[in-house]
């Protein structure tokens, strides 16, 4: 028997076979439908489920939004997609700290690291939740702020945060295709962000463009904007109380009260690692042959220098109480066979420098490529040494300035590579562990297992 022309004709046998093969889905999960007349009687159809022959279009996740209550900040450029909080209570929460991951080194130390409380990066920053160039801002009273970028997927939250207190300044980047912020190292009462914009080739490049201001002010100021450079050598911008310094093609000062009027303070040449302190600054010159100093009253002057290239100085750092640096001698090739740790009472006058050697057993690499951080009678910086297997590895040298007693913290599963600051109880270090870049706080009274032989 045939069904009516144009109608559906199914035998009970065929229906049963199709159902057994799963063509109808699970009847128990669907309400009964209307009956269908067949040769074998009336049957109740079951839910056929979704049509698997068509691709499933997943709903797109909602577009992340700027932090609630934050407002656009267009003083530099409305194309930058920058946001700031209008009130302090909307600032991000303080940094939280947790014990460091276990390693052969950290398990012998009282060590803490920043606790991850946000998403972490994606794309180019996949595997990181903090900026790999996280730094510290040291104020005149010795207090320390951590300057970092928190990666929220492809978005970025830039903060200056007290070690154990509030976030002082925050700027949120909702998009990074038109502008990109990088915090400049600094000290004192002012901070700065170097602003990168697309160059003529579409790549992000930095001219002398910056935003920043007083660390106690909630909103940044638009300081200066210049076209991105066409070459690949970026300007380097750092902040101090006198203003911010650019050290590409010489050292130039931009005062806070006149940020668009450059003041050249040192001619073009091999100047690098400019570090402000208070209203002054210091830097290295020419493969660490000399360290220079600039003060408003004396201008730029050689601070530690030698008449020939067999000797050199580098890594100069200060806390306003001591100067600390390294001196090398006996060079005939690239490295110095003898490297000494030097200290002197603080002075702004190079002719009044009274230096004293603390120890003469430092390794030659890196020489002058990392500054000492100084404070509370101690100094620290990154230094490479041979481990027990003869492998050259980076670590952290910490020295007591009263007698030269020193400690060396090697990298072993937790990388300790860059000293950021000293407090009265801790050395603050930037490094890496399995979770990416982090900041480590290591108590000075836990360093005993890593003491070096007497100088």
N, C-alpha and C positions, 0 to 999 in steps of 0.2 A: 504494500500500500504506500502510495506517495502522498506527501503532504501537499497543501495548497501551494500553487505557484507563487514564488516570492517569499514563502514562509520558511520557517526553520523546522527541519525534520531530523530528530535524533531518536534512535532506539534506546531503550533502557539499557541494553547491553553496552552500547557505545558510551553512554553517559557514565555507566559504572566504570568502564575501562579508563576513561579520561580522568575521572575522580581519583582512581587508584594511582595514576601516574602523576598526580599533583597538579593537574591543570586547573583545578578549581580552588586550590588553597585549602585552608583549614575551616571547615564549616562551623566548628564550635566557636570561632572568633568573630563571626558575623551574625547579625540578626536574620531570621528566616525571611526570604523574599517571596514574591508571588509565585504560584505554581505555574509550570509549563506543561501543556498537554503533549503527550508522546504516545506512540503505539502501545507502550507498556503501561500506560496510565499517567498520572500526574506526579511530577517530581518537584522538589524544592531546590532551586539553585543555591550554590554556596558562593562566598566571596572569592573572586578570582585573584585577589591581591593586586599589587601594582604591575603595570606593564613593563616587564624587564627589557623589552626591545627598544625602549627609549632611554636616553641618558638622564641620570638624575642630576638636577641642578640644585646644588646646595645653596642655602641662603647665605649671603655674604655676611661675615661678622660685622657688627656695628663699627663705624669709623671711630677710633679713639679720639677723645675730645681733650682740650686743655684742662688743667686742674680746675675744679669747681671754684667759681668766684674770681679766677684770674682774668686779667684784662689785657687786650693787645697793647704792645709798646712799640709805637711807630716812630719814635724820635729819631732813630738812625735811618730807617727806611721802611715803608709799609710793605715792601716785598719780603721782608725777613721772617715773618711769622714768629715773632718773639712775644712772649707773654710774661707779665710780672704780677705779683700779688699786690692789691691795693692796701692791704692791712697785714700787719705782722702775724696775726693769728692764722693766716692762710699759708704761711711759709711751710715747707716740708718739715717733717718731724726730725728731731735730733738724730745723729748717727747712733746706732746701737753696736755694741762690741760683744764678741763671744770668744771662747778659747781658740787658739790657733790649731790647725790640723796637726796631728802627730807626725813628727819626723825625727830622725836621729838627733837633730839639733834642737828643735822646738820643745821636745819632751824634757829637755834639761833646763828650759827657760820658763819664766813667768811671762807668757806671751798671749796677746789678744789680737783679734782681727775684726774688721768691719763685717757686720752681719748683713747678708743679702736680704733686703726687704722689698725689692722691686723686681720687675720682670727680667731685666737683662737684655743684652743687645741682640739684634738680628742683622742679616746682611753682612756688611763689612765688620761689624762689631760682634758678630756671633761668638759666643763663648766668653764674653766679657760682661761684667755688670758695672765696672768702674773704668774710668779713663786710664789707659796705660801710661799717661803722663801726669797722673795725679801728683800734686805738689803741696807745699805748705807755705802759709803766710805767717811770718813771725812778727809780732807787734813789739813796740818798744819795751813793754812791761814783761816780755818773755812769753806771753800767752801765744798759743798756736791755733791757727785755723787750717783745716784741711780744705784745699781747693780741688774739686773733682767734678767730673761729669757722670751722672747716673744715667745709664742707658735704659730707656724704656722702649724696647723694640727698635724702630727706626727713629724714635723721638729721643730728646735729650734734656735732662734737667741739670743745669749747671749751678753748683752751690759753693759757698764759702761757709763752712760749718765749724763751730768750736769743737774741740776734742770731746768735752763732756758738757756741752751746753747747746744753745740754740743755733739754728742756721741763721746767719747774719744777712746774707744776700742770696737770691735765687733768680735765675732767668731761664725760662722754659723755651726750648726750640721745638715748635710743632711740626715744622718742615725744615729740611736741611738742604734743599736743592738750590735755594737762592742766597742763603747766608749760613755761615758755620762759625761758631764761637770757639776760641781757645784761650784759656786763662793764662795770663802772663805771670811769671814768678814775681814775687815782690815781698816787701816788708813795710812795717810802719802802719799807717792809717788809711792807705789807699789801695784799691784793687783795680785790675784792668782785664778786659777781654779783647783779644785781637780778633777782628772780624774778617773772615775770608768771603770773597764773592767770586762768581764765575768770571774767568778771564776770556779773552777773545777766542780761545780754543774750547771754551765750555768747562774747563777744569777749574776747581776751586783754588784760588790764589789769594795771598794776602799782600796788600799794599800797606801803607801806613793808615789803617782804619781801625778805630778803637772805640769802645764804650767802657764806662767804669765810673769811679768816683770814690767818695769816702765810704769806708766799710760800715759805718754806723748809719748810713742813709739807705732807705729801703729801695729806692728806685735808682737805676744807673743814669748816667748822663751820656748823651751822644757827644763824643770828644772831637773826632776828626774822621773824615772820609776822603780817601783818595782812590783813583782807579786801580784795579788789580794790576800787578806787574805782569809783563808778558814772558819773563824768564822763569826759571824754576827755583831760583834762590829767594826764599821768603825773608821778609823782614823779621827781626826778633824783637819783641816788645816786652818790657818788664816795668814794674811800678815801684815807686818810692815816694817819700814825702815831698821831695822837690818837684816831682812830676813823673812822667814816664819816659823811658829811654829806649831808643831804637838803635840797634847796633849792626846794621848792614851798611857797608861802605863808610865806616867811621862810627863814632858814637854821637848821637844827637839827643838833646833833651827837649821835651815838650812840657812846658809848665802847666799845672792844673788850671791856673787862672788865664792862660792864653794857649790852649792846646793846639791851635792851628798855626802857631808861630814857632818854627823849629829854631833851636839854639845849638849849633855845632859846638861840641866840647872836646872832641879828639878827631884828628884827621883820618881819612880813609886808610885802611890797612888791616892787618890780621888781628882784629880785636874780637874777643869772644868771651862768653860766660860773664856778661855784665850782671852784677848783683848790687842792688841798692841797699843801703842801710841808713835809716833816718833820712837826713837831707843830703847824704853823700852817696857815692857809688864806687865800686872797684871792679876790675876786670883783668883778664890775662891777655898777653900780646905775644905773637910770634913763636909758636911751638913752645909755649911756657918758658921762654927765656926770661920774662919779667912779669911782674904784677903791677898794675897801675891803680891810682886812686884819684878820685875827683871830689873836691869840696867846693862849696860856693865861694869860700874865701881864698882858696889856693889854686883853683882850676885843676886841670889834669896834670899829674906829676908821676914819675916813676916811684913806686913804693918799695919793691924789692927787685933789684936788678943786678946783673953781673956784666963784666966787660967783654966776655967771650962766650962762645956757645958750648964750652965744656961744662959749664954750670947753668943751672936754671932754677926757677921757682914757679910754683903753681898751687892750685887748690885753695887759695886764700879765702878765709872766712872769719867772721867776727860776730860777737854779741854785744859790742859796745864796752866790754870789759877786757877781753883778750882778742888778739889776732892769732890765728893758727894757719900754718901753711906747710908745704913740703919744699925741701931743697935737694936738688940732685947735683952730683959732681962726677967727674971722670968720664964724661961722655965722649966717645969717638965714633959711635954709629947713631942709632936711633934712640936707644935707651940709656939710662944712667945706671952704672953698676952700683953706686952708693946713693941711697935716698934717706934723708933725715926728716924727722918731724920737728917743726919749729914752733915756738910760742913767744909772744911778746905782750906786754901791757898795751891796752888800746891807746892809740894816738891818732890824730888827724894830720900830724906833721911828719913826713918821711924822715927828716933829719933827726927826729927824736926817737926813732924806733930802736928799742933795746931788746934784741932777740936772744933766745936761749934754745939750745938743742935739747929736746926731750928724749929722743931715741934715734938711733941710726940704722935700724934694721928693717926698714920698710921695703916692700917690693916696688919695682919700678913701674909697673903697669896697674891701672892707668895713671899716667903722670899729668896732672893738671887738667884732666877732662871732667873732674867732678869736684865741686866745692865742699869744703868742710862746713858742717853745721856745728855751731858752738853755743854752749849755754850751761850755766850752773856748774862751772868748773870742769866740764867735759867737752870733747869734740868727737865727731864721727864723720865718716865718709865711706863710700864704696871703695873696695880694694881687691885686687886679684892676688891669689897665692896658690902655690902648688899644694894639692892635697896629698894624703899618704900614698896614693898610687901615682903621684907625679903628674896629675892632671891639673891644669891651670883653671881655677874656678873663681867666680866673683863671690864676695862676701862683704861684711861690714866690719871696719876697724873702729873701735871705741877706745879713746885714750883719756886718762885723767891728767889734767893739766898741772896739778901740783907736783907730781913726781914721775910722770911718764908711764905709770902702770897702764897696760893696754890689753885689750881683749879682741879676738878675731872670731866672728860668727860666720862660718862657712855656709854655702848653699848646699843643701842635701834634701831633695824632694820638695822642700819649700825654698824658693829662690829669694835671697836677701841681697838686693843689688844697689839700692840708692837710699842714702840717709836723708831724711826730710827735716828733722828738727830734734832738739834736745829739750826735755823738761827736767825739773829737779829730780824726778824719779825714773824717767824712761828715755829710751832712744826710740824715735819714730822712724820707721823704715818703709819704703815702698818696695814691693816684690811681687811674687806670683806663687800660687799653689795650684792644685788641680781645678779650682774654681775660677781661675783667672787672676787678673791684677787685684791686689789688695794692699791695705795699709796695716802694718804690724806694730804694735806697741809692746816693747820689751823692757821689763824692769831692770834697772841698773844693778840692783842687789841680787840678781839671779845670773850674772855673767860669769861667776867664779870658775865654772868648768872650762871656760874658753880663754883663760888668762895666758898671755904670751910669756915666754921667758923674760927675766929682767933685762932692761936695756943695757 
